[in-house]
Amino acid sequence: MSIKAVYSPDGLNMGANLGRVAGAGIPGHFHVHVLPRWSADTNFMTSVAEARVLPEALPASLERLQKAWPS
């Protein structure tokens, strides 16, 4: 399963948060963000402007990704 299989994006943006200040005070914290991107999308609108590039709520995204995840 991949985000590509579920959303058919043209590409993906990835970013990582490393360290205590990037992880709510947890020393050694590490997590990665993966965002689907399309040729005509509007960059990081969901993250910075509270606008949805995909007209989909986060719980709906979670459900789609969970259904596609291998058991």
A tleap script that builds the chain and sets N, CA, C and O, in Angstrom:
source leaprc.protein.ff14SB
mol = sequence {
  NMET SER ILE LYS ALA VAL TYR SER PRO ASP
  GLY LEU ASN MET GLY ALA ASN LEU GLY ARG
  VAL ALA GLY ALA GLY ILE PRO GLY HIE PHE
  HIE VAL HIE VAL LEU PRO ARG TRP SER ALA
  ASP THR ASN PHE MET THR SER VAL ALA GLU
  ALA ARG VAL LEU PRO GLU ALA LEU PRO ALA
  SER LEU GLU ARG LEU GLN LYS ALA TRP PRO
  CSER
}
set mol.1.N position { 0.848 -1.171 0.000 }
set mol.1.CA position { 0.000 0.000 0.000 }
set mol.1.C position { 0.883 1.219 0.000 }
set mol.1.O position { 1.957 1.233 0.602 }
set mol.2.N position { 0.429 2.217 -0.666 }
set mol.2.CA position { 1.143 3.482 -0.630 }
set mol.2.C position { 0.159 4.624 -0.826 }
set mol.2.O position { -0.960 4.436 -1.302 }
set mol.3.N position { 0.598 5.786 -0.453 }
set mol.3.CA position { -0.221 6.974 -0.690 }
set mol.3.C position { -0.467 7.120 -2.185 }
set mol.3.O position { -1.534 7.572 -2.599 }
set mol.4.N position { 0.523 6.736 -3.003 }
set mol.4.CA position { 0.346 6.811 -4.450 }
set mol.4.C position { -0.801 5.919 -4.918 }
set mol.4.O position { -1.571 6.315 -5.793 }
set mol.5.N position { -0.924 4.728 -4.352 }
set mol.5.CA position { -1.986 3.809 -4.756 }
set mol.5.C position { -3.362 4.339 -4.359 }
set mol.5.O position { -4.334 4.131 -5.085 }
set mol.6.N position { -3.456 5.015 -3.226 }
set mol.6.CA position { -4.745 5.483 -2.724 }
set mol.6.C position { -5.176 6.787 -3.390 }
set mol.6.O position { -6.351 6.951 -3.718 }
set mol.7.N position { -4.236 7.721 -3.594 }
set mol.7.CA position { -4.587 9.058 -4.078 }
set mol.7.C position { -4.137 9.380 -5.502 }
set mol.7.O position { -4.562 10.396 -6.052 }
set mol.8.N position { -3.307 8.566 -6.107 }
set mol.8.CA position { -2.797 8.792 -7.468 }
set mol.8.C position { -2.200 10.194 -7.658 }
set mol.8.O position { -2.559 10.887 -8.610 }
set mol.9.N position { -1.299 10.616 -6.770 }
set mol.9.CA position { -0.699 11.935 -6.941 }
set mol.9.C position { 0.366 11.922 -8.041 }
set mol.9.O position { 0.814 10.862 -8.478 }
set mol.10.N position { 0.756 13.108 -8.473 }
set mol.10.CA position { 1.843 13.228 -9.442 }
set mol.10.C position { 3.206 13.103 -8.762 }
set mol.10.O position { 4.201 12.798 -9.419 }
set mol.11.N position { 3.252 13.335 -7.467 }
set mol.11.CA position { 4.491 13.232 -6.706 }
set mol.11.C position { 4.202 13.303 -5.223 }
set mol.11.O position { 3.044 13.390 -4.812 }
set mol.12.N position { 5.252 13.266 -4.416 }
set mol.12.CA position { 5.115 13.310 -2.959 }
set mol.12.C position { 6.097 14.328 -2.391 }
set mol.12.O position { 7.224 14.443 -2.873 }
set mol.13.N position { 5.673 15.062 -1.372 }
set mol.13.CA position { 6.581 15.887 -0.581 }
set mol.13.C position { 6.815 15.159 0.725 }
set mol.13.O position { 5.881 14.613 1.313 }
set mol.14.N position { 8.068 15.147 1.185 }
set mol.14.CA position { 8.400 14.491 2.449 }
set mol.14.C position { 9.212 15.455 3.306 }
set mol.14.O position { 10.025 16.230 2.800 }
set mol.15.N position { 8.977 15.391 4.603 }
set mol.15.CA position { 9.743 16.196 5.539 }
set mol.15.C position { 9.878 15.429 6.837 }
set mol.15.O position { 9.047 14.577 7.152 }
set mol.16.N position { 10.927 15.729 7.593 }
set mol.16.CA position { 11.176 15.018 8.846 }
set mol.16.C position { 11.296 16.014 9.996 }
set mol.16.O position { 11.842 17.104 9.827 }
set mol.17.N position { 10.787 15.638 11.152 }
set mol.17.CA position { 10.967 16.394 12.386 }
set mol.17.C position { 11.904 15.594 13.273 }
set mol.17.O position { 11.646 14.427 13.569 }
set mol.18.N position { 12.991 16.223 13.697 }
set mol.18.CA position { 14.025 15.547 14.472 }
set mol.18.C position { 14.285 16.298 15.775 }
set mol.18.O position { 14.432 17.520 15.773 }
set mol.19.N position { 14.342 15.574 16.874 }
set mol.19.CA position { 14.778 16.154 18.135 }
set mol.19.C position { 13.677 16.607 19.069 }
set mol.19.O position { 12.495 16.604 18.726 }
set mol.20.N position { 14.095 16.991 20.249 }
set mol.20.CA position { 13.182 17.353 21.332 }
set mol.20.C position { 12.248 18.495 20.949 }
set mol.20.O position { 11.044 18.401 21.189 }
set mol.21.N position { 12.765 19.562 20.366 }
set mol.21.CA position { 11.917 20.712 20.050 }
set mol.21.C position { 10.951 20.429 18.886 }
set mol.21.O position { 9.957 21.137 18.727 }
set mol.22.N position { 11.229 19.425 18.093 }
set mol.22.CA position { 10.351 19.059 16.979 }
set mol.22.C position { 9.343 17.982 17.374 }
set mol.22.O position { 8.479 17.617 16.576 }
set mol.23.N position { 9.449 17.474 18.600 }
set mol.23.CA position { 8.592 16.362 19.004 }
set mol.23.C position { 7.968 16.513 20.365 }
set mol.23.O position { 7.966 15.574 21.161 }
set mol.24.N position { 7.433 17.696 20.643 }
set mol.24.CA position { 6.706 17.938 21.893 }
set mol.24.C position { 7.552 17.631 23.121 }
set mol.24.O position { 7.048 17.110 24.116 }
set mol.25.N position { 8.838 17.954 23.048 }
set mol.25.CA position { 9.706 17.797 24.205 }
set mol.25.C position { 10.281 16.411 24.424 }
set mol.25.O position { 10.917 16.173 25.451 }
set mol.26.N position { 10.081 15.494 23.499 }
set mol.26.CA position { 10.586 14.128 23.656 }
set mol.26.C position { 12.003 14.046 23.088 }
set mol.26.O position { 12.190 14.223 21.884 }
set mol.27.N position { 13.012 13.778 23.939 }
set mol.27.CA position { 14.383 13.659 23.427 }
set mol.27.C position { 14.478 12.513 22.402 }
set mol.27.O position { 13.873 11.457 22.585 }
set mol.28.N position { 15.228 12.731 21.347 }
set mol.28.CA position { 15.400 11.688 20.334 }
set mol.28.C position { 14.189 11.497 19.436 }
set mol.28.O position { 14.121 10.518 18.692 }
set mol.29.N position { 13.231 12.418 19.494 }
set mol.29.CA position { 12.009 12.287 18.698 }
set mol.29.C position { 12.330 12.315 17.204 }
set mol.29.O position { 13.239 13.020 16.765 }
set mol.30.N position { 11.575 11.543 16.438 }
set mol.30.CA position { 11.705 11.524 14.983 }
set mol.30.C position { 10.365 11.138 14.375 }
set mol.30.O position { 9.795 10.111 14.743 }
set mol.31.N position { 9.855 11.942 13.456 }
set mol.31.CA position { 8.713 11.516 12.649 }
set mol.31.C position { 8.805 12.152 11.271 }
set mol.31.O position { 9.469 13.172 11.082 }
set mol.32.N position { 8.124 11.529 10.307 }
set mol.32.CA position { 8.189 11.948 8.909 }
set mol.32.C position { 6.783 12.291 8.430 }
set mol.32.O position { 5.816 11.608 8.769 }
set mol.33.N position { 6.682 13.342 7.649 }
set mol.33.CA position { 5.438 13.724 6.986 }
set mol.33.C position { 5.552 13.348 5.511 }
set mol.33.O position { 6.589 13.578 4.888 }
set mol.34.N position { 4.498 12.776 4.957 }
set mol.34.CA position { 4.453 12.481 3.524 }
set mol.34.C position { 3.147 13.069 3.002 }
set mol.34.O position { 2.065 12.725 3.478 }
set mol.35.N position { 3.259 13.959 2.021 }
set mol.35.CA position { 2.089 14.636 1.473 }
set mol.35.C position { 1.968 14.370 -0.016 }
set mol.35.O position { 2.933 14.567 -0.755 }
set mol.36.N position { 0.795 13.922 -0.476 }
set mol.36.CA position { 0.606 13.757 -1.919 }
set mol.36.C position { 0.552 15.131 -2.578 }
set mol.36.O position { 0.032 16.084 -1.998 }
set mol.37.N position { 1.094 15.232 -3.798 }
set mol.37.CA position { 1.085 16.495 -4.544 }
set mol.37.C position { 0.625 16.235 -5.970 }
set mol.37.O position { 0.931 15.190 -6.546 }
set mol.38.N position { -0.109 17.184 -6.540 }
set mol.38.CA position { -0.581 17.113 -7.913 }
set mol.38.C position { -0.072 18.326 -8.670 }
set mol.38.O position { 0.180 19.375 -8.078 }
set mol.39.N position { 0.076 18.184 -9.963 }
set mol.39.CA position { 0.633 19.248 -10.799 }
set mol.39.C position { -0.072 20.589 -10.601 }
set mol.39.O position { 0.588 21.628 -10.609 }
set mol.40.N position { -1.357 20.591 -10.429 }
set mol.40.CA position { -2.097 21.852 -10.325 }
set mol.40.C position { -2.505 22.196 -8.889 }
set mol.40.O position { -3.361 23.059 -8.690 }
set mol.41.N position { -1.913 21.542 -7.887 }
set mol.41.CA position { -2.330 21.847 -6.512 }
set mol.41.C position { -1.762 23.195 -6.049 }
set mol.41.O position { -1.048 23.867 -6.792 }
set mol.42.N position { -2.082 23.564 -4.847 }
set mol.42.CA position { -1.734 24.894 -4.357 }
set mol.42.C position { -0.742 24.842 -3.212 }
set mol.42.O position { -0.876 25.591 -2.244 }
set mol.43.N position { 0.247 23.973 -3.304 }
set mol.43.CA position { 1.338 23.896 -2.349 }
set mol.43.C position { 0.864 23.374 -0.995 }
set mol.43.O position { 0.152 22.371 -0.950 }
set mol.44.N position { 1.230 24.012 0.095 }
set mol.44.CA position { 0.905 23.516 1.435 }
set mol.44.C position { -0.306 24.242 2.033 }
set mol.44.O position { -0.303 24.581 3.217 }
set mol.45.N position { -1.323 24.475 1.230 }
set mol.45.CA position { -2.493 25.218 1.700 }
set mol.45.C position { -3.124 24.593 2.938 }
set mol.45.O position { -3.525 25.312 3.853 }
set mol.46.N position { -3.217 23.274 2.983 }
set mol.46.CA position { -3.832 22.613 4.131 }
set mol.46.C position { -3.059 22.903 5.407 }
set mol.46.O position { -3.660 23.099 6.464 }
set mol.47.N position { -1.747 22.932 5.323 }
set mol.47.CA position { -0.920 23.131 6.512 }
set mol.47.C position { -0.897 24.567 6.997 }
set mol.47.O position { -0.915 24.803 8.205 }
set mol.48.N position { -0.857 25.518 6.103 }
set mol.48.CA position { -0.634 26.891 6.525 }
set mol.48.C position { -1.845 27.803 6.431 }
set mol.48.O position { -1.872 28.843 7.090 }
set mol.49.N position { -2.839 27.455 5.642 }
set mol.49.CA position { -3.975 28.355 5.451 }
set mol.49.C position { -5.305 27.738 5.844 }
set mol.49.O position { -6.352 28.347 5.623 }
set mol.50.N position { -5.289 26.545 6.421 }
set mol.50.CA position { -6.510 25.845 6.816 }
set mol.50.C position { -7.493 25.706 5.658 }
set mol.50.O position { -8.707 25.717 5.861 }
set mol.51.N position { -6.960 25.576 4.444 }
set mol.51.CA position { -7.772 25.327 3.259 }
set mol.51.C position { -7.456 23.915 2.789 }
set mol.51.O position { -6.326 23.454 2.945 }
set mol.52.N position { -8.421 23.230 2.223 }
set mol.52.CA position { -8.227 21.854 1.794 }
set mol.52.C position { -8.007 21.793 0.290 }
set mol.52.O position { -8.848 22.235 -0.493 }
set mol.53.N position { -6.855 21.235 -0.106 }
set mol.53.CA position { -6.610 20.974 -1.516 }
set mol.53.C position { -7.454 19.776 -1.924 }
set mol.53.O position { -8.056 19.761 -2.998 }
set mol.54.N position { -7.490 18.771 -1.052 }
set mol.54.CA position { -8.408 17.640 -1.214 }
set mol.54.C position { -9.644 17.928 -0.383 }
set mol.54.O position { -9.516 18.226 0.804 }
set mol.55.N position { -10.817 17.853 -0.951 }
set mol.55.CA position { -12.021 18.107 -0.151 }
set mol.55.C position { -12.342 16.883 0.713 }
set mol.55.O position { -13.364 16.221 0.529 }
set mol.56.N position { -11.455 16.607 1.646 }
set mol.56.CA position { -11.591 15.393 2.446 }
set mol.56.C position { -11.111 15.667 3.866 }
set mol.56.O position { -10.026 16.214 4.059 }
set mol.57.N position { -11.895 15.299 4.841 }
set mol.57.CA position { -11.514 15.463 6.241 }
set mol.57.C position { -10.461 14.423 6.624 }
set mol.57.O position { -10.391 13.356 6.014 }
set mol.58.N position { -9.651 14.729 7.623 }
set mol.58.CA position { -8.609 13.798 8.043 }
set mol.58.C position { -9.144 12.415 8.424 }
set mol.58.O position { -8.508 11.420 8.079 }
set mol.59.N position { -10.286 12.303 9.123 }
set mol.59.CA position { -10.796 10.955 9.418 }
set mol.59.C position { -11.110 10.151 8.149 }
set mol.59.O position { -10.939 8.932 8.135 }
set mol.60.N position { -11.561 10.812 7.102 }
set mol.60.CA position { -11.832 10.116 5.836 }
set mol.60.C position { -10.522 9.650 5.198 }
set mol.60.O position { -10.455 8.551 4.646 }
set mol.61.N position { -9.476 10.487 5.272 }
set mol.61.CA position { -8.163 10.090 4.753 }
set mol.61.C position { -7.642 8.881 5.507 }
set mol.61.O position { -7.141 7.932 4.903 }
set mol.62.N position { -7.760 8.918 6.829 }
set mol.62.CA position { -7.305 7.791 7.652 }
set mol.62.C position { -8.031 6.512 7.255 }
set mol.62.O position { -7.405 5.461 7.116 }
set mol.63.N position { -9.327 6.593 7.073 }
set mol.63.CA position { -10.110 5.401 6.693 }
set mol.63.C position { -9.650 4.849 5.348 }
set mol.63.O position { -9.496 3.637 5.198 }
set mol.64.N position { -9.430 5.727 4.366 }
set mol.64.CA position { -8.972 5.270 3.041 }
set mol.64.C position { -7.624 4.580 3.132 }
set mol.64.O position { -7.416 3.524 2.534 }
set mol.65.N position { -6.701 5.185 3.889 }
set mol.65.CA position { -5.364 4.612 4.009 }
set mol.65.C position { -5.386 3.308 4.797 }
set mol.65.O position { -4.663 2.372 4.455 }
set mol.66.N position { -6.207 3.228 5.849 }
set mol.66.CA position { -6.306 1.989 6.629 }
set mol.66.C position { -6.857 0.841 5.787 }
set mol.66.O position { -6.384 -0.290 5.898 }
set mol.67.N position { -7.851 1.124 4.949 }
set mol.67.CA position { -8.428 0.074 4.097 }
set mol.67.C position { -7.402 -0.461 3.100 }
set mol.67.O position { -7.441 -1.638 2.739 }
set mol.68.N position { -6.485 0.399 2.654 }
set mol.68.CA position { -5.501 -0.016 1.653 }
set mol.68.C position { -4.256 -0.627 2.282 }
set mol.68.O position { -3.458 -1.243 1.576 }
set mol.69.N position { -4.070 -0.472 3.591 }
set mol.69.CA position { -2.876 -0.981 4.280 }
set mol.69.C position { -2.929 -2.497 4.339 }
set mol.69.O position { -3.975 -3.052 4.676 }
set mol.70.N position { -1.833 -3.194 4.022 }
set mol.70.CA position { -1.847 -4.665 4.094 }
set mol.70.C position { -2.020 -5.155 5.534 }
set mol.70.O position { -1.509 -4.541 6.471 }
set mol.71.N position { -2.734 -6.251 5.699 }
set mol.71.CA position { -2.966 -6.781 7.048 }
set mol.71.C position { -1.753 -7.500 7.575 }
set mol.71.O position { -1.775 -8.008 8.696 }
savepdb mol mol.pdb
quit
